[in-house]
Amino acid sequence: MSHITLHTDSPATTTCVPNAFIDDYMISASGEYVKIYLYLLRCVNGNKNELSISKMADKFEHTEKDIKRALKYWEKMNLLRLEYNAEGELESICFQDSSENVPAESGDDSDTCISAAPAAPATPKRREYSLDEISDFSKKEEVKTLFFVAERYMRHPLTSNDFNTILYWYDTLQFSPELIEYLIEYCVENGHANTRYMDKVALNWKDSGIQTIEQAKQASSLHNQAYYAVIKSLGINNRNLVPFEMAFIEKWMKEYGFSLDIITEACKRTIQAIHQPSFEYTDTILNSWKNNKIRHLEDIADLDAAYKKNKKHTSASSPKVSNNKFNNFSQRNYNYDQLERQLLNRSI
């Protein structure tokens, strides 16, 4: 295979691992995938810009398929962009800015993925607040309280980015101070004390039309129920779901409008069919049910019955071919009257 060229959208002179990668991606990823990502990062920042799949496979004592699988994973996470030549060979890997693709609670991915995960909603326009504007906002008692609460929960002085993010929720998304406080509390309690993650949750709430604490609590409860129901039905018990997998759950609930009992039924059928968890396979089942206007488990039973009836009818109407070994030869059509006359003439 030809050499692969590495390049990056984010210029850097040292091997620096982005905080977003450590905070939001590394924990959920396979250890082998993390090794390969770090190795690529080291190569691109060490002016070692040419390598190959085979060389990486030798270095890590993996198969080439293992390396390709890792690269595909990081492409799904929007951290790498794989570029191919006209022959379909991988010729270039581009690092993408991880700070712009931090996964949300709902698992939204901002760039196009190989998987069938849904695209993220349009992001409300942002603006950079000046120091004077931040100072003016701080004169409002409710905003001053927000900054104080955020510092207490995050346990560090707020940075310029933190101030801008909180004001974005308050000024652009029009979240109430109470909802913002709950947002911060909710994220910190779930182990995410950085405003990058909180911002993604805020955007998800905005897209879902959440405006009150009660609505946020209901959405969080439903999300948690769906999360644990899916991982249980798919037999996933040794890891957390990654963002693009959680995006499927959001798709099934919001876009398809399915209830948990239908989603878990599709998950169970996935395991029965291919004996391993696959969100893509489950999505195929659910998409089919959506097209057949399935809304209840009873509808699935009716669809199954119709499928079996049609299959039985098709099987019955098809000509049966005997397994007799003589059927392996071409059958001849004989004129028995003519053969009889020939035999009589020979006898005479």
C-alpha angles and dihedrals in degrees: 000000000000124000119276120226119219123209137156140219089213114065115222136164100201137042098267121168111215115242089227089061092053096041101041112017112027097063094057097041129090113262091238091053090051091052092053093047092050091047091053090047090052091049096050093046093044096055090250092131101158126069139131139227091247093052092050090048090053093046094052095033090238133130119259088249089058091054093047090048091054092049091050090051093055089045089056088051088053092238095112133036114208114209123197135198127232090275091056094251120141106251105160141027119198124196112225126208105273093195090067095049104050108154118245131221087260091048098242115175118206099205131053112278131201089239124076092253115143121258120253119257121257111281117236109247116271131211134194113245117218122229090254091053092048088050091050092050090049089062088070108090094221093051092045088053091049092055091048093049092047092053091049093051097041092042096220138081111275117258126219088261091052092052092048093048094050091047089049089059092045102039105028106025089039094223115169117245089247092054091048091051090051090047091055093044093048094050095045092049088053092053101263112114099163126096093227090068092039090053092057090050089049091053090049090052091048091051090049092052094246111164105153138052090243091056090048091051092050092048092048092049092050091046092052092048091051092045095054094039091055098046090048093049092047093046095241107155108142103061146024122259116264121231098263090051092052088049088062090056090052089049093051093049101039108025098032094032095218125161121233095258091059093044093051090047089056090048091052091050089051091058091045091051104042102010095230137075114270122166090191092056092046089049090054090055094047093045089054091050090049091053089050090052094243113178106155137033088250088061089056091052090051091049091050091049092050091049093051092047092051092046091051091049092049091049093049094049094049116092112253117234117208118235089221108134091230089067088071087078126074111264118233128215110224129197098223095187091056092048091052093053090049091053092048092050090051090051093051 
